[in-house]
Amino acid sequence: MKKREIFTLSAFAFSMGIVLGFLISPAKNGFGNNSGNNIKNYYYSKPSKDDES
């Protein structure tokens, strides 16, 4: 095999590995920001019986 054929075959195998890796990966719905910085407002929730004391 010539160097050009080896380079073409290795580049094809590498790119197909990337494509198949994205198809098989568990991140099918995109990547999200799950850092835990959530805002939770309890303005409209009823107070519990423990809060009445």
Phi, psi and omega in degrees: 000144178277163180297326180294320178293320179295317179296316180296316180294319180290323177293321178295316180296321179294315181292323177292327176295321178293316180296313179294327177296321177290325180287327182271341187297155181284349181271070183273340182259017180094178181255134182242169177262102181250052184276349178090010178273081182250146175253120180240113178257132180245040184290325186257007179272149178284140179290148179281169182289338177287335181280348184282349184282000000 
